[in-house]
Amino acid sequence: QVQLVESGGGLVQTGDSLKLSCAASGRTPDGYRVAWFRQRPGKPREFVARILSSNDKTNVAESLRGRFAASRDSSKNTAYLEMNSLTLEDTGVYYCAAGTVYSGLPYYTEEGYDYWGQGTQVTVSS
Protein backbone atom coordinates (compact mmCIF):
# COMPACT_ATOMS: atom_id res chain seq x y z
CA GLN A 1 0.00 0.00 0.00
CA VAL A 2 1.12 3.52 -0.82
CA GLN A 3 -0.27 6.57 0.90
CA LEU A 4 -0.04 9.91 -0.85
CA VAL A 5 -0.46 13.35 0.64
CA GLU A 6 -0.50 16.44 -1.56
CA SER A 7 0.28 19.93 -0.36
CA GLY A 8 1.15 23.32 -1.72
CA GLY A 9 -2.11 24.38 -3.27
CA GLY A 10 -3.63 27.77 -2.63
CA LEU A 11 -4.88 31.02 -4.07
CA VAL A 12 -2.57 32.78 -6.50
CA GLN A 13 -2.85 35.41 -9.20
CA THR A 14 -2.48 35.01 -12.92
CA GLY A 15 1.16 34.82 -13.91
CA ASP A 16 2.24 33.44 -10.55
CA SER A 17 4.06 30.19 -9.92
CA LEU A 18 3.20 27.40 -7.52
CA LYS A 19 4.92 24.16 -6.55
CA LEU A 20 2.87 21.23 -5.38
CA SER A 21 4.26 18.37 -3.33
CA CYS A 22 3.20 14.75 -3.11
CA ALA A 23 4.66 12.87 -0.17
CA ALA A 24 4.50 9.09 -0.40
CA SER A 25 4.67 6.58 2.41
CA GLY A 26 4.42 2.84 2.44
CA ARG A 27 5.97 0.27 0.16
CA THR A 28 6.35 1.41 -3.43
CA PRO A 29 6.05 -1.21 -6.19
CA ASP A 30 8.64 -2.09 -8.80
CA GLY A 31 8.49 0.25 -11.76
CA TYR A 32 7.03 2.93 -9.56
CA ARG A 33 5.64 5.99 -11.28
CA VAL A 34 3.91 9.08 -9.96
CA ALA A 35 1.58 11.26 -11.95
CA TRP A 36 -0.34 14.45 -11.51
CA PHE A 37 -3.89 14.85 -12.66
CA ARG A 38 -6.23 17.77 -12.29
CA GLN A 39 -9.95 18.34 -12.36
CA ARG A 40 -11.04 21.74 -13.46
CA PRO A 41 -14.57 23.00 -12.72
CA GLY A 42 -17.11 21.29 -14.92
CA LYS A 43 -14.52 19.14 -16.66
CA PRO A 44 -13.35 15.56 -16.28
CA ARG A 45 -10.12 14.75 -14.55
CA GLU A 46 -7.17 15.05 -16.91
CA PHE A 47 -3.55 14.02 -17.03
CA VAL A 48 -0.97 16.71 -16.23
CA ALA A 49 2.44 15.09 -15.83
CA ARG A 50 4.24 12.00 -14.65
CA ILE A 51 7.69 10.91 -13.50
CA LEU A 52 9.31 7.50 -13.35
CA SER A 53 11.24 6.45 -10.28
CA SER A 54 13.73 4.35 -12.25
CA ASN A 55 15.21 7.12 -14.36
CA ASP A 56 13.31 10.33 -13.54
CA LYS A 57 11.87 10.38 -17.04
CA THR A 58 9.02 12.84 -17.21
CA ASN A 59 6.10 13.45 -19.50
CA VAL A 60 3.93 16.55 -19.45
CA ALA A 61 0.60 17.02 -21.17
CA GLU A 62 1.23 18.72 -24.47
CA SER A 63 -0.89 21.76 -23.68
CA LEU A 64 1.10 22.38 -20.49
CA ARG A 65 4.63 21.90 -21.76
CA GLY A 66 6.83 24.85 -21.13
CA ARG A 67 4.84 25.90 -18.06
CA PHE A 68 4.55 22.75 -15.93
CA ALA A 69 7.29 20.37 -14.87
CA ALA A 70 7.42 17.23 -12.74
CA SER A 71 10.31 16.29 -10.51
CA ARG A 72 11.04 14.24 -7.42
CA ASP A 73 13.33 13.94 -4.45
CA SER A 74 13.92 10.25 -3.83
CA SER A 75 15.51 10.93 -0.45
CA LYS A 76 12.22 12.43 0.71
CA ASN A 77 10.00 10.08 -1.30
CA THR A 78 8.31 13.18 -2.57
CA ALA A 79 7.22 14.20 -6.05
CA TYR A 80 6.67 17.76 -7.16
CA LEU A 81 4.70 19.63 -9.76
CA GLU A 82 6.06 23.03 -10.59
CA MET A 83 3.58 25.31 -12.30
CA ASN A 84 4.54 28.61 -13.87
CA SER A 85 2.70 31.44 -15.61
CA LEU A 86 -0.56 30.27 -14.13
CA THR A 87 -3.77 31.26 -15.83
CA LEU A 88 -7.41 31.22 -14.79
CA GLU A 89 -7.75 27.98 -16.75
CA ASP A 90 -5.38 26.26 -14.32
CA THR A 91 -7.84 26.53 -11.46
CA GLY A 92 -8.88 23.14 -10.17
CA VAL A 93 -8.12 20.31 -7.81
CA TYR A 94 -4.76 18.70 -8.39
CA TYR A 95 -4.20 15.06 -7.51
CA CYS A 96 -1.11 12.96 -7.37
CA ALA A 97 -1.38 9.29 -8.17
CA ALA A 98 1.00 6.37 -7.94
CA GLY A 99 1.25 3.10 -9.76
CA THR A 100 3.61 0.88 -11.68
CA VAL A 101 4.66 0.73 -15.30
CA TYR A 102 4.06 -3.03 -15.12
CA SER A 103 0.33 -2.43 -15.04
CA GLY A 104 0.59 -2.22 -18.81
CA LEU A 105 -1.76 0.71 -18.81
CA PRO A 106 -0.89 4.08 -20.36
CA TYR A 107 0.66 6.60 -18.01
CA TYR A 108 -1.81 9.29 -19.06
CA THR A 109 -4.91 7.37 -17.95
CA GLU A 110 -6.38 7.27 -14.48
CA GLU A 111 -6.61 3.50 -14.75
CA GLY A 112 -2.82 3.35 -14.82
CA TYR A 113 -2.65 4.28 -11.14
CA ASP A 114 -3.69 2.41 -8.04
CA TYR A 115 -3.14 4.99 -5.34
CA TRP A 116 -4.44 8.51 -5.14
CA GLY A 117 -4.00 11.45 -2.85
CA GLN A 118 -6.84 13.53 -1.52
CA GLY A 119 -6.20 16.42 -3.87
CA THR A 120 -5.13 19.99 -3.30
CA GLN A 121 -7.05 23.03 -4.52
CA VAL A 122 -5.35 25.52 -6.81
CA THR A 123 -7.23 28.71 -7.46
CA VAL A 124 -5.93 31.31 -9.86
CA SER A 125 -7.51 34.74 -9.73
CA SER A 126 -7.12 37.76 -11.97
MDAnalysis code that builds the backbone (N, CA, C; Angstrom):
import MDAnalysis as mda
import numpy as np

u = mda.Universe.empty(378, n_residues=126, atom_resindex=np.repeat(np.arange(126), 3), trajectory=True)
u.add_TopologyAttr("name", ["N", "CA", "C"] * 126)
u.add_TopologyAttr("resid", np.arange(1, 127))
u.add_TopologyAttr("resname", ["GLN", "VAL", "GLN", "LEU", "VAL", "GLU", "SER", "GLY", "GLY", "GLY", "LEU", "VAL", "GLN", "THR", "GLY", "ASP", "SER", "LEU", "LYS", "LEU", "SER", "CYS", "ALA", "ALA", "SER", "GLY", "ARG", "THR", "PRO", "ASP", "GLY", "TYR", "ARG", "VAL", "ALA", "TRP", "PHE", "ARG", "GLN", "ARG", "PRO", "GLY", "LYS", "PRO", "ARG", "GLU", "PHE", "VAL", "ALA", "ARG", "ILE", "LEU", "SER", "SER", "ASN", "ASP", "LYS", "THR", "ASN", "VAL", "ALA", "GLU", "SER", "LEU", "ARG", "GLY", "ARG", "PHE", "ALA", "ALA", "SER", "ARG", "ASP", "SER", "SER", "LYS", "ASN", "THR", "ALA", "TYR", "LEU", "GLU", "MET", "ASN", "SER", "LEU", "THR", "LEU", "GLU", "ASP", "THR", "GLY", "VAL", "TYR", "TYR", "CYS", "ALA", "ALA", "GLY", "THR", "VAL", "TYR", "SER", "GLY", "LEU", "PRO", "TYR", "TYR", "THR", "GLU", "GLU", "GLY", "TYR", "ASP", "TYR", "TRP", "GLY", "GLN", "GLY", "THR", "GLN", "VAL", "THR", "VAL", "SER", "SER"])
u.atoms.positions = np.array([
    [0.828, -1.183, 0.000],
    [0.000, 0.000, 0.000],
    [0.872, 1.246, 0.000],
    [0.440, 2.231, -0.749],
    [1.125, 3.517, -0.816],
    [0.130, 4.594, -0.391],
    [0.553, 5.430, 0.491],
    [-0.272, 6.565, 0.897],
    [0.352, 7.840, 0.331],
    [-0.494, 8.675, -0.215],
    [-0.042, 9.908, -0.852],
    [-0.720, 11.108, -0.204],
    [0.079, 12.127, 0.067],
    [-0.463, 13.352, 0.640],
    [0.054, 14.531, -0.172],
    [-0.885, 15.255, -0.787],
    [-0.504, 16.436, -1.557],
    [-0.514, 17.672, -0.656],
    [0.280, 18.640, -1.046],
    [0.278, 19.927, -0.359],
    [0.796, 20.984, -1.319],
    [0.610, 22.231, -0.925],
    [1.152, 23.318, -1.719],
    [0.141, 24.097, -2.526],
    [-1.088, 23.640, -2.542],
    [-2.106, 24.383, -3.267],
    [-2.451, 25.677, -2.566],
    [-3.226, 26.506, -3.241],
    [-3.630, 27.768, -2.634],
    [-4.198, 28.718, -3.648],
    [-4.343, 29.952, -3.225],
    [-4.880, 31.022, -4.071],
    [-3.724, 31.873, -4.574],
    [-3.628, 31.985, -5.884],
    [-2.571, 32.780, -6.500],
    [-3.187, 33.655, -7.594],
    [-2.373, 34.547, -8.126],
    [-2.846, 35.410, -9.201],
    [-2.304, 34.941, -10.533],
    [-2.940, 35.388, -11.593],
    [-2.479, 35.012, -12.920],
    [-1.022, 35.443, -13.091],
    [-0.253, 34.547, -13.703],
    [1.158, 34.819, -13.912],
    [2.053, 34.300, -12.807],
    [1.465, 33.939, -11.681],
    [2.239, 33.438, -10.549],
    [2.695, 32.002, -10.786],
    [3.580, 31.569, -9.912],
    [4.058, 30.186, -9.923],
    [3.648, 29.496, -8.626],
    [3.577, 28.185, -8.683],
    [3.203, 27.397, -7.520],
    [3.865, 26.040, -7.654],
    [4.298, 25.487, -6.540],
    [4.920, 24.165, -6.553],
    [4.155, 23.256, -5.604],
    [3.600, 22.204, -6.165],
    [2.866, 21.228, -5.380],
    [3.783, 20.085, -4.973],
    [3.490, 19.512, -3.818],
    [4.255, 18.372, -3.331],
    [3.350, 17.170, -3.145],
    [3.928, 16.005, -3.314],
    [3.202, 14.750, -3.110],
    [4.126, 13.821, -2.326],
    [3.844, 13.705, -1.034],
    [4.664, 12.865, -0.174],
    [4.094, 11.455, -0.123],
    [4.944, 10.490, -0.379],
    [4.501, 9.095, -0.395],
    [5.040, 8.351, 0.818],
    [4.239, 7.468, 1.334],
    [4.668, 6.584, 2.411],
    [4.164, 5.183, 2.104],
    [4.791, 4.209, 2.727],
    [4.423, 2.844, 2.441],
    [5.358, 2.228, 1.411],
    [5.098, 0.983, 1.081],
    [5.972, 0.265, 0.162],
    [5.615, 0.592, -1.279],
    [6.587, 1.076, -2.029],
    [6.349, 1.410, -3.431],
    [6.650, 0.195, -4.306],
    [5.863, -0.025, -5.343],
    [6.047, -1.207, -6.190],
    [7.223, -1.043, -7.148],
    [7.656, -2.151, -7.745],
    [8.644, -2.090, -8.804],
    [8.083, -1.278, -9.968],
    [8.959, -0.554, -10.646],
    [8.487, 0.250, -11.764],
    [7.589, 1.397, -11.331],
    [7.866, 1.900, -10.161],
    [7.025, 2.935, -9.558],
    [6.983, 4.194, -10.415],
    [5.790, 4.732, -10.561],
    [5.642, 5.994, -11.277],
    [4.616, 6.840, -10.542],
    [4.825, 8.125, -10.605],
    [3.913, 9.077, -9.964],
    [3.428, 10.040, -11.026],
    [2.169, 10.334, -10.981],
    [1.578, 11.260, -11.947],
    [0.769, 12.321, -11.233],
    [0.559, 13.381, -11.953],
    [-0.336, 14.453, -11.507],
    [-1.509, 14.527, -12.474],
    [-2.667, 14.616, -11.906],
    [-3.888, 14.855, -12.659],
    [-4.560, 16.088, -12.079],
    [-5.468, 16.648, -12.825],
    [-6.233, 17.769, -12.288],
    [-7.669, 17.670, -12.759],
    [-8.544, 18.256, -11.965],
    [-9.947, 18.341, -12.356],
    [-10.369, 19.793, -12.266],
    [-10.595, 20.356, -13.395],
    [-11.044, 21.745, -13.457],
    [-12.555, 21.795, -13.350],
    [-13.113, 22.906, -12.915],
    [-14.567, 23.002, -12.717],
    [-15.340, 22.626, -13.969],
    [-16.245, 21.685, -13.820],
    [-17.111, 21.292, -14.922],
    [-16.455, 20.407, -15.963],
    [-15.231, 19.961, -15.686],
    [-14.516, 19.136, -16.662],
    [-14.056, 17.832, -16.029],
    [-13.824, 16.821, -16.835],
    [-13.346, 15.558, -16.284],
    [-11.894, 15.673, -15.838],
    [-11.502, 14.749, -15.003],
    [-10.115, 14.752, -14.547],
    [-9.197, 14.480, -15.740],
    [-8.069, 15.169, -15.764],
    [-7.172, 15.053, -16.906],
    [-5.725, 14.885, -16.447],
    [-4.961, 14.246, -17.293],
    [-3.545, 14.023, -17.031],
    [-2.782, 15.333, -17.132],
    [-1.818, 15.515, -16.219],
    [-0.972, 16.711, -16.232],
    [0.476, 16.338, -16.504],
    [1.030, 15.442, -15.691],
    [2.445, 15.091, -15.835],
    [2.717, 13.804, -15.073],
    [3.849, 13.180, -15.390],
    [4.245, 12.000, -14.652],
    [5.757, 11.907, -14.605],
    [6.264, 11.134, -13.626],
    [7.694, 10.910, -13.499],
    [7.920, 9.462, -13.080],
    [8.940, 8.867, -13.670],
    [9.313, 7.495, -13.345],
    [10.365, 7.485, -12.247],
    [10.255, 6.535, -11.352],
    [11.243, 6.451, -10.276],
    [12.569, 5.879, -10.752],
    [12.520, 5.069, -11.824],
    [13.729, 4.354, -12.247],
    [14.757, 5.286, -12.885],
    [14.275, 6.272, -13.638],
    [15.210, 7.118, -14.365],
    [14.816, 8.590, -14.383],
    [13.795, 8.940, -13.626],
    [13.307, 10.325, -13.542],
    [12.797, 10.849, -14.881],
    [12.475, 9.939, -15.764],
    [11.873, 10.378, -17.035],
    [10.528, 11.017, -16.755],
    [10.287, 12.140, -17.412],
    [9.021, 12.840, -17.211],
    [8.251, 12.991, -18.516],
    [6.975, 13.111, -18.394],
    [6.100, 13.452, -19.498],
    [5.122, 14.502, -18.983],
    [4.865, 15.492, -19.805],
    [3.926, 16.548, -19.454],
    [2.891, 16.633, -20.565],
    [1.659, 16.845, -20.176],
    [0.599, 17.018, -21.173],
    [1.019, 18.094, -22.165],
    [0.737, 17.838, -23.412],
    [1.232, 18.716, -24.473],
    [0.823, 20.165, -24.270],
    [-0.394, 20.394, -23.834],
    [-0.887, 21.760, -23.679],
    [-0.220, 22.508, -22.528],
    [0.491, 21.765, -21.673],
    [1.096, 22.377, -20.490],
    [2.623, 22.447, -20.567],
    [3.168, 21.891, -21.632],
    [4.631, 21.901, -21.758],
    [5.145, 23.334, -21.837],
    [6.260, 23.515, -21.176],
    [6.826, 24.855, -21.125],
    [6.395, 25.626, -19.898],
    [5.295, 25.220, -19.276],
    [4.838, 25.901, -18.062],
    [4.876, 24.987, -16.836],
    [4.609, 23.701, -17.039],
    [4.554, 22.750, -15.932],
    [5.726, 21.782, -16.037],
    [6.210, 21.337, -14.887],
    [7.288, 20.372, -14.867],
    [7.144, 19.470, -13.642],
    [7.457, 18.202, -13.840],
    [7.420, 17.232, -12.743],
    [8.842, 16.924, -12.310],
    [9.007, 16.678, -11.039],
    [10.312, 16.292, -10.510],
    [10.093, 15.477, -9.241],
    [11.180, 14.982, -8.675],
    [11.037, 14.242, -7.423],
    [12.326, 14.297, -6.622],
    [12.190, 14.063, -5.345],
    [13.329, 13.943, -4.449],
    [13.221, 12.554, -3.830],
    [14.026, 11.626, -4.301],
    [13.918, 10.246, -3.829],
    [14.259, 10.133, -2.345],
    [15.128, 11.002, -1.855],
    [15.510, 10.927, -0.450],
    [14.346, 11.274, 0.468],
    [13.397, 12.043, -0.067],
    [12.223, 12.426, 0.708],
    [10.979, 11.663, 0.267],
    [11.146, 10.817, -0.740],
    [10.004, 10.079, -1.296],
    [8.870, 11.038, -1.649],
    [9.265, 12.114, -2.260],
    [8.309, 13.178, -2.575],
    [8.433, 13.575, -4.044],
    [7.283, 13.722, -4.671],
    [7.225, 14.198, -6.049],
    [6.695, 15.628, -6.044],
    [7.056, 16.348, -7.078],
    [6.670, 17.757, -7.162],
    [6.071, 18.068, -8.515],
    [5.207, 19.067, -8.517],
    [4.699, 19.626, -9.761],
    [4.920, 21.125, -9.695],
    [5.796, 21.598, -10.532],
    [6.063, 23.032, -10.590],
    [5.224, 23.637, -11.705],
    [4.491, 24.683, -11.359],
    [3.578, 25.313, -12.297],
    [3.936, 26.785, -12.406],
    [4.145, 27.224, -13.637],
    [4.544, 28.611, -13.873],
    [3.532, 29.313, -14.782],
    [3.584, 30.622, -14.755],
    [2.699, 31.437, -15.607],
    [1.262, 30.952, -15.527],
    [0.785, 30.811, -14.330],
    [-0.556, 30.268, -14.128],
    [-1.625, 31.167, -14.718],
    [-2.638, 30.539, -15.257],
    [-3.775, 31.258, -15.834],
    [-5.048, 30.839, -15.116],
    [-6.127, 31.557, -15.401],
    [-7.407, 31.220, -14.792],
    [-7.814, 29.783, -15.114],
    [-7.402, 29.328, -16.292],
    [-7.746, 27.983, -16.745],
    [-7.039, 26.884, -15.953],
    [-6.097, 27.241, -15.138],
    [-5.381, 26.258, -14.323],
    [-6.066, 26.002, -12.985],
    [-7.107, 26.741, -12.709],
    [-7.843, 26.532, -11.464],
    [-8.454, 25.138, -11.434],
    [-8.300, 24.462, -10.313],
    [-8.878, 23.136, -10.169],
    [-8.279, 22.407, -8.981],
    [-8.679, 21.170, -8.844],
    [-8.118, 20.307, -7.810],
    [-7.048, 19.439, -8.458],
    [-5.884, 19.451, -7.854],
    [-4.758, 18.700, -8.388],
    [-4.515, 17.464, -7.521],
    [-4.392, 16.335, -8.193],
    [-4.203, 15.061, -7.505],
    [-2.872, 14.437, -7.912],
    [-2.218, 13.815, -6.978],
    [-1.114, 12.959, -7.370],
    [-1.589, 11.510, -7.274],
    [-0.986, 10.686, -8.086],
    [-1.375, 9.292, -8.174],
    [-0.114, 8.456, -8.345],
    [-0.160, 7.246, -7.843],
    [1.005, 6.368, -7.937],
    [0.597, 5.006, -8.471],
    [1.508, 4.419, -9.212],
    [1.255, 3.099, -9.763],
    [2.546, 2.507, -10.264],
    [2.436, 1.536, -11.131],
    [3.608, 0.875, -11.683],
    [3.501, 0.757, -13.190],
    [4.630, 0.882, -13.840],
    [4.656, 0.735, -15.299],
    [4.241, -0.673, -15.715],
    [4.366, -1.639, -14.786],
    [4.059, -3.027, -15.121],
    [2.557, -3.293, -15.149],
    [1.774, -2.263, -14.893],
    [0.332, -2.430, -15.043],
    [-0.037, -2.605, -16.512],
    [0.859, -2.132, -17.390],
    [0.591, -2.221, -18.814],
    [-0.379, -1.177, -19.312],
    [-0.795, -0.310, -18.427],
    [-1.763, 0.711, -18.809],
    [-1.046, 2.031, -19.102],
    [-1.570, 2.822, -19.998],
    [-0.889, 4.076, -20.358],
    [-0.736, 5.020, -19.169],
    [0.359, 5.724, -19.154],
    [0.659, 6.604, -18.015],
    [-0.291, 7.786, -17.928],
    [-0.966, 8.101, -19.037],
    [-1.811, 9.287, -19.060],
    [-3.270, 8.986, -18.719],
    [-3.541, 7.738, -18.335],
    [-4.905, 7.369, -17.955],
    [-5.014, 7.154, -16.450],
    [-6.167, 7.473, -15.905],
    [-6.382, 7.271, -14.479],
    [-6.248, 5.802, -14.110],
    [-6.642, 4.937, -15.032],
    [-6.605, 3.495, -14.752],
    [-5.185, 2.982, -14.558],
    [-4.212, 3.764, -14.962],
    [-2.824, 3.351, -14.818],
    [-2.262, 3.529, -13.421],
    [-3.124, 3.963, -12.484],
    [-2.654, 4.282, -11.139],
    [-3.578, 3.659, -10.097],
    [-2.938, 3.107, -9.073],
    [-3.694, 2.409, -8.037],
    [-3.917, 3.243, -6.783],
    [-3.080, 4.215, -6.585],
    [-3.140, 4.988, -5.338],
    [-3.304, 6.464, -5.669],
    [-4.136, 7.110, -4.886],
    [-4.442, 8.515, -5.135],
    [-4.384, 9.306, -3.836],
    [-3.935, 10.542, -3.980],
    [-3.997, 11.448, -2.853],
    [-5.370, 12.089, -2.763],
    [-5.533, 12.917, -1.772],
    [-6.842, 13.528, -1.522],
    [-7.090, 14.763, -2.389],
    [-6.060, 15.245, -3.024],
    [-6.196, 16.417, -3.875],
    [-5.883, 17.705, -3.132],
    [-5.396, 18.675, -3.868],
    [-5.128, 19.991, -3.305],
    [-5.693, 21.041, -4.264],
    [-6.382, 22.017, -3.716],
    [-7.045, 23.026, -4.524],
    [-6.052, 24.100, -4.962],
    [-6.100, 24.399, -6.245],
    [-5.346, 25.524, -6.806],
    [-6.354, 26.484, -7.410],
    [-6.340, 27.698, -6.945],
    [-7.234, 28.713, -7.457],
    [-6.417, 29.874, -7.975],
    [-6.631, 30.195, -9.249],
    [-5.929, 31.309, -9.865],
    [-6.928, 32.434, -10.092],
    [-6.611, 33.601, -9.580],
    [-7.513, 34.739, -9.726],
    [-6.834, 35.827, -10.552],
    [-7.659, 36.680, -11.123],
    [-7.122, 37.764, -11.967],
    [-6.804, 39.000, -11.149],
])
